[in-house]
């Protein structure tokens, strides 16, 4: 059985055999916000509440989910000061999907399973869209013979991460209270419930299509499922929809690898790199060669690769400082 850095398996471990079961807390959390979004949000919509939604959502998705949870905490694809790591991961918690340790377990279990030759439909988004939506947003998979997890001590034993892992749902109060005090029910509903539904639901929807349909540059031989690039969602997903790229180079801090693949997360990271706040950014050329990775696109030689470049914003800030 193929292993990852955090997941260990043996010949008795199975990524295929298991049962999907309803998870009450997960389901009630999402469905409550969904009902508020459907039944309340349209009737309290205002220009200011919509602007609140438009401001908070990309901040939590870009800085929090993409840069904090995914590219930093899960893949360690760049280094930054500890205060920035905590801030980014905390913003990721505010997305409303899970705590930091829960995100690692969810991601790495799926990552490990998809590299096997056979994988449960839950882990590869292999069911019809409505069934998969119910499963992913309301249920969990209990494998009959699961692998072992070995999360690094600097995360699993970290007091800050332990605290927000236990209280990740309650952390919404950090936003909910001031939003309600300033803008009332309208700001509360659009700044919390609508944002959570769009962020969590959108994450699932992109994940569904990214494992079923879309462009592919590479194929991972022997893997149970291939990643696909969802071009239409590249910008809105903060670069996360370049999923074929991510399957090919999971340790890369850059997800949109070519100039016609918008990656807002990389734009922010490149700016922080120019400001000398982050360092040791990992890109595909710095990652180990994968013998199982093969090119399946015809026009790859005609594409222009994205590389770290000077940032005018960073130059202006450095000049002023």
N, C-alpha and C positions, 0 to 999 in steps of 0.2 A: 504493500500500500504506500502511495506517495504521501510524504509528510510535508508540513510547513514549519516555520520557526516555532510556532506556538502549539501546533496540533500534532499529536503523536498517535499512531495507529499500528496495528499488527494484522496478521492474516485473518484474525477472527473479527476484526472491525469491519462494519459495513456502512457505506454512505447511501445504501439503497433501501435496506429493510427498516421500516419504522411506521409509526402511526401519527397522523395529524390530529391534534386535539385542540378544542376550543380553549383559549386562555382568557378567563373572565376579566382580569385586570387590564390586560392589553386591549381587549375588545371594547370594554365599557369606556376606557379612556378615549379611544378613537371615535366610537359611535356617539358618545356624548358631544364631542366637539363637532362631529358631522351634523348631528341634529340641530345644534345651535347655529351652525353655518347655513343650513337649509331653511330652518323655521324662524330664525331671529335676524340673521345678518342682513337679508334684503330690506327689512323694515326699519333698520337703524342706520342704514348706509348714509354717510355724509361725505363731502369732499375731504374734510380733515381726517376722518377715520380711514378712508381709502388711502390717503397719503401716508398715514401711520403704517398701514399694511405694506405699502410699496417701499417704505424705508426699512422697516425691521426685517422683513422677509429676506431680501438679498444679503443683508448684513449677517444674519444668523446662518443662512445657507452657504455663503461664500467663506467668511472668516471662521464660522463655527463648524458646519458639517464638512465642507470640502477641505479647507486648509487645516482645521483643528482636528476633528475626529479622524478623517480619512487619510490625508496625505502626511499628517504629523503623528498622531497617536497610534494609528494602525500600521502605517508603512514606514514611519521614520525616514521619510524621503528628504528631509532637510532638518537643520538644527536652528534653534532660536533660544533667546533667553527664557528662563523658567516662567517669568511673569507672563510672557506672551503665550507660552504653551498653555498655561492655566486659563488665561483669558479666552483664547481661541477654543479650547475644549469646552469651557463653560458656555460660550455662545452656541456650541454644538449641542449641548444639553438642552438649551432653550428652543432648539428646533422641535423638540417634543417627541423624539423617536425612541430614545433609550438613554441610560447612563453610559459613562465612558467604558466601563468594563463590559456591560451588556452589549455595547456596539462592537467591541473587539470580538467577543464570543460569536455574535451573529455573523459578522463579516468573515472571520477566519474559518468558522464551520462551513459556510457556503463556499469560500475560496478553496478549502481543502477538498470538499465533496465534488466540486466541479472539475477538479483535476483528475479524479478517478475515472476509470473506464465506465462505471455505471453509477448513477446518482438518482436519488428520490426526486419525483416531480416537484415537490415543495422547494427543494434546494436549487433546481435548475429552471424554475418558472415554466414547467412543462405541461401545465393544464390549460384549459380554456380560460380566457381572460377573467370572466366573472368568478369562476371557481378559484383561480389563483389570487384574485383580489381579496376574496373572503379569507382564504388561507393566510395570506401574508399580513393582512391588517388585523386579523382577529384570532389567529391560531398560532401554535408552535408545533414543530415536528419533534416527536420523541423517537430517536433512533433506538432500535433494539440492541445494537452493539456499537455505542458511540465511541469516538476517539477520546483521548485524554488531552486536557488543556493545560498548558504551562505558560501562564502569563507572567511576564518579567516582574521582578519584585518592586522595581521603581514605579510600577503602576499598581499592581495588586496590593502592595503594602503601603501605598501612599495615602496619608490621612485625608488629603483634599479629595482625591479620587474616590476613596471609600465613602466619604460623606455625600458627595453629589450623586454617587451611584445609588445610595439608599434613599435619597430625597429628590430624584431627578424630576418627578412630576410636580412636587411642591415648589421647585425652583421657578415655575411659571409665575409665582406670586411676586417675584422680583420685578416682573414686567406688569403683571395684572393690577397690582395696587396703584402704582403711579398712573397707569393708563386710565383707570377708573376715576381716580381723583381729579385728573386733568380734563379728560374728555367724556367721562360718564360711560354708560353702557355701550355706546357706539364704538368708542375707542377700545374698550375691553374686548368686545366681540370680534372686531376686525384685527386688533393687534395680537390676540391670543388664539381664539378658536379657529377663525378663518385661516390664519397663518399656519397653524398646526395641520389643518386638513389639507391645505394646498401643498405644504412642505412634505408631510409624511405620505399623503396620497400620491403626490407627484414623484417622490422617490420610488415608490412601488411601481408606478406606471412606466417610468423610464427603465427601471430594472426589468420589467416584463418584456418590453420591446427590445431592450438591449441584449436579451438572451434568446430572442426568437427571430428577429427580422431587422435588416439594416445592412449597411456597407461593411465589408471586411477587407482589411489589408493583410492580416496575418491569420494563420490557423495554428492552434496548439494541438499537435498530433497526440492522439490517445486520450484527450480530455472528453468528458461526458457531454459538455456543452461549450459552444464558442460564444465569445462576446461580439457584439455588433456596434458600430458607430451610428448613433441616432442624430443625424446632422441637424435636423430641425430643432432639436433640444439642446444643442451644444452650448449656446449662450445662456439660455434660461437656467440650465442645470449647473452653472458655474464651471463648466468643463467636464462634469461627471458623465455626460452622455457619450463621450468618446471612449466607449467601453471596450471596443476591440483593441484599441491602443492600450488600455489598462490591462486587459488579459495578457497582452503580449509583453508588457513591461510594468508589472504591478508595483515595482519599487520606484517608479519614476515620479518625480514631483510635477512633471509636465504631463498633462493628459491630452491636450490638443497639440500633437507633435508637428503639424505642418501649418503654414501660414494661413491656409483657408479653413482652419479648424479653431474657431474662437474658444478661448479658455480663460474666462475672467479670473479664476483662481490663480492661474499662472501669471496673469498680468499683475495681480497684487503681490504675488511672491517675488516676481522679478523686480518690482519697485522696492520691496523690503530688502532684497539682495543688494540693490544699488545703494540703498541707505545704510548698508553694512549692518543691518539688524539681524538678518538670517544669513546662514553660511552652510557650506557643505551640501549644496543642493545636488540631489542625485538625478541624473538624466539617463536615457537609454544607453548611451555609449559608455557610461561608467558602470553599468550593471553586468553581471556575469552572462556569458553567452549561453543561450538555451538551445540545446540540440533539437528539442521537439518543436521549436518555433520555425514555421516556414511561411514564405511570402506567397499570397494567393491573388494579389492585385496585379493588374497588367501595367498600370501607369505609375508605379512607385518611383521610378527613376526620373520622372518629370516633376515630382513634387519638390517644394522648397521647405527644407526642415526649419523648424523654429529653434532658435538658440537664445541664451541669455544675451540681452542687449542693453545699451544705455537707456536710461529713463529720464525724460525731460523734467518730470515732476521731482524726481529724486535730486537732479542737478540743481533745480531751483531751491529746494529745501536745504541742501548742503551749502549753497552759496549764501543763503540768509543766515544760517547758523554759524 
